[in-house]
Amino acid sequence: MNNSQNGAVEILGEEMARITLSIVIVNWNTRDLLRACLASLEPEAMSSWDVWVVDNGSTDGSQQMLQTIFPGVHLIANVDNRGYAAANNQAIEASSGRYVLLLNSDTLVPTGAIARLLAFVDSRPGIGAASPRLLQVDGTPQPYAFGHDPTLGYLLRRGFSRAVLRRALHDWTTDVPQRVDWVSGACMLVRREVIDQVGLLDERFFMYFEDNDWCLRMRQHGWTVWYVPEVEITHLGGQSLGQNSAAQRIYHRSLERFYSKHYSIAASLILRLLLAVYRSSVSI
């Protein structure tokens, strides 16, 4: 970054400092990743906004690390793993920022990224939630950082595009900010007034699809959801679902719960049939 860009970031950061923001990070046994994530926030966020970490009963020394290295971070220490949605809700309710940023512990945030995302949303009053481009470790855009609602038609189109056409249904490399149905909770900026209107994350989703559900409820109340690729952060995780059978089971259960909540009984039954066929095919 050259000197002029540095200056622009500093000015933008000063302008955004007047907007209260609460950054919420859920942690479960990711001490080293959490330390790197918090270090990447310096000094942009740590001095201007309040940062909350909800620890879901970690046994790797995460809480001790926070208290020693980041004493200014608000720590909510749970005795067990309450799940992603429930833990986020604890900090959302305890914090008071006009905006809330959900941030995964396995992310790295470049200087100025939060301020630019905040500026994008704050200048467009109709936006309820927005997310930046998520980059993988190799610098390429992370797949499935945004998308459409997971209707049966959409899931079939996505499966056909991947299995037959050998390409993604969405253009993950797009540089154009766009309205979408949902964005990833790995880094999601939300207005406090939106949360007051639509409610907190649904804690029946232990993990996965709580962000889809939240974005859908926002849109049902007239808010828009945006993907903002001109802002980028690195997401070190999010790549292991295909190799993690336990995570796949939780993913499928959450998808079934999403269908039970938002779609018809017939659609839910068809989904269960499709998932049974899928599980049988991958186990052969």
N, C-alpha and C positions, 0 to 999 in steps of 0.2 A: 504494500500500500504506500503510495507516494505522499508527500507532505500535504498537498491540497486535499487528498482524500482523508488524511488524518484530521485535518482542520474541519472538514465537513462533518465527520463523525462526532468530533468534540462539540460542535455547535448543535447538532441534532440531539446529542445526549443531554446537553443543557436544557434544550427545549422540552424534551421528554421527561426530564426530572420532575417537572411540575405535575405530571400525571402520576397518581399513585398506582403502583403495581405490586401485586403479591405473586411471587414465584413459588410454585408448589412442586416439590419433588418427593415421590414415593420411593423408599429404599427397602430392599430385602436382600441382605448379604451381598451387597455390591460395593463394599467399602472403598476399594481402590478406584473404581469407576466413578463413584460419588465424589471422591476427593478431586479427581480430574475435572469432573463437571463443574463443581463449585469453583475450582481454581480458574476455569475458563471464563467464569462470570466476572472476575475481577478486571478492572475496578468499576466497570460499567454499571452492573446491577447492585453489587453488594453495598455500594455507598449511597445509591439513589432510591432503591426499592427494598422492600422487605422480602426475605427468603425463608421459606418454611420447608423443613424436611420431616416427613412422617415415616418413622422407621417401624416396619412390620415385624418386630421381634427378631432382629438380626442377631446372629451369634458370632459374627466375624470381627467384632470390635468397631463397627460403624459408629455407634453412639459415642464411644470414647474418642474416636478420631474427630468427630464433629465438635465435641466440647473442647478439645485441645487446639485444633487448627482453625476452626470456624466458630468461635464463641458467639459471634453476632447472629448466627443463624438460629431461627426459632425451631426447636426440636419437639416433636410430639412422639413419645416413645410408647409403642404398643407392645404388649407382652407376647402377642402372637401375630400371625399373618392374617390380617383382616381383609385382604384383597385389595386390588388396585382402586376400584371405585370408592369403596368405603374409606380407605386411607386418604384419598384426595379430598373427599367430602369433609373430613375432620379439619384439614387445614383451610379449606375454602370457608368453612363456617367460622373458624377462629381468626381469619385474616380480615382486612378491611379495605384492600386496594380497590380502586375504581375499575381496574382490570385484573384478571387472574390469568397467569400463564402456567398451564400444566407442562411439566418438563420431565422427561425420563432421566434417570440417573446415569444412563449410558449415552449421554449426548455431550458434545463439545460445542460451545457457543462462541463464534468469533466476535471480537469487539465491534459494537455497533449493530449487530443483528437484531437484538431485541428492540432497540430504539427504532430501527427502520420498520420492523413489523408493527410496532405500536403506532408509529406515525401513519402507516398505511390504513390501519383500522380506524384510528381516531379521526381521520379526515373523511371517513365515509360512514355516516351515522347509522346506516341500515345494516351494517355488518354485525352479525352476532358472534361469529368465531372465525379465526383464520389460522393458517399454518404455513410455515416456510417450506422450501424444498429441503428434504432430508437427503443428505449425502451418505453413501456407504464409505467404508474405510478407503476404498480405492478412488474415491472422488466422483463416482458415478451416481446418478439419482437413484434413490431407493424405490423399488416398486411398491405399489399398494399404499402410497402415502396419502392418496385421495381416491375418490371413486363415486359411483352411483349407489343408490340404495340396493341392497342385496335381494331384489325380487327374483322369482324363479326365472323370468325371462332374462334378467341381467346375468344371473349365474350361468345359465345355459350359453348365452352369448360369450361370456368370458371363457368358459370351458372350451367352446368350439374354437375360439380365436387362438387359445393356447395349444390345444391338442391337434387341431387340423391345420390352421393357418400358420402355426408356429410363431406367433407374435402376440404382443400384449394388446389388450383392448384399449388401453389408454396410452397416451404419449407421455411417459415419465420425464422425457428430456425437454418438455415444453418450457419456454421462457416467458410465456404470456400469463399474467395473473388471470384467474378465471373462477367463476361461480361453480361450485361443485355441491354434491349432496352431503359429503362428509369429508373430514380431514383427520389425520392421525392424532391420537392423544399423546404421542411422543413429544410433541411440541405444539400446543394449541392455546391460542390467546382468545379469551372470552371476556365480554363485558359483564361487569357485576350486575347491571340492570337486567341483563338477559337471564342470569342465574336466578335473580329474584323473581323473574316472571315464569320461567319454565321449570325451575326446581334444580336440585342437585343431580349428580350422576346417580343412575339407578344401581343400588348396591346388590341387586339380584344378579348382576353380571360380576362374577368374581374377577374375571379377566377376559378381555376381548369383547368387542361390539358395544361396550359402554360408550365409546366415542361415537359410533354410528347412531346409537339410540339418542344420545344427547343432541347431536346435530339435527336429527330428524325432528325432535321436539322443538328445537329452535326454529326450524323452517315452518313447522306447523303454526307457530306464533308470528310468522311474518318476517323473521330475520333471515339474512343470507349468510352463506358459508363460503369462504374464499380460500383458494390455494395461491400462495404468493411466492413463486419461484425466484423472484429477484432477491429474496432473502434466503440465505442458506445456513444450515447448521449440519454438523456431522452426527449421524446416529450409528453408534458402534454395534448395536444389537439389531434385533428385528429380522434376522436372517435364518434362525434355527428352527422355525416351525415345521418345515418339511422333514427334518431329521429327528424331531422330538415327538414321540408318540403320545406322551402324557399331555403335552401342550396341544397336540391335535385334538385329543379327546375334549379338553376344556374348550377349545375353539368351536368344535361342533356342538357342544352343549350350549354354548353362548349363542350360536347362530340359531339353534332350535328355540331358545328362549326369546330371541329377537322376533322370530316368526310368531310364536305364541302371543307375544305382546302386540304386534302391529299388523299381522296378516290373518287371513281366514283359516278356519280349521282345515279346510281342504288343502290350502297351500302348505300348512304345517305338515300334514300327512304326506304330501308329495315330497317335501324336503326330506323327511325322515327316510322315505323310500330311496331317494337319490343318494343320501349319505350312506345308507346300508349297502347299496350297490357299489359306491365308491370305496368303502372300507373293504369290501370283499375283493375288489379288483386289485387293490394295492397290497393285499395280504397274500395273494397268489404267488 
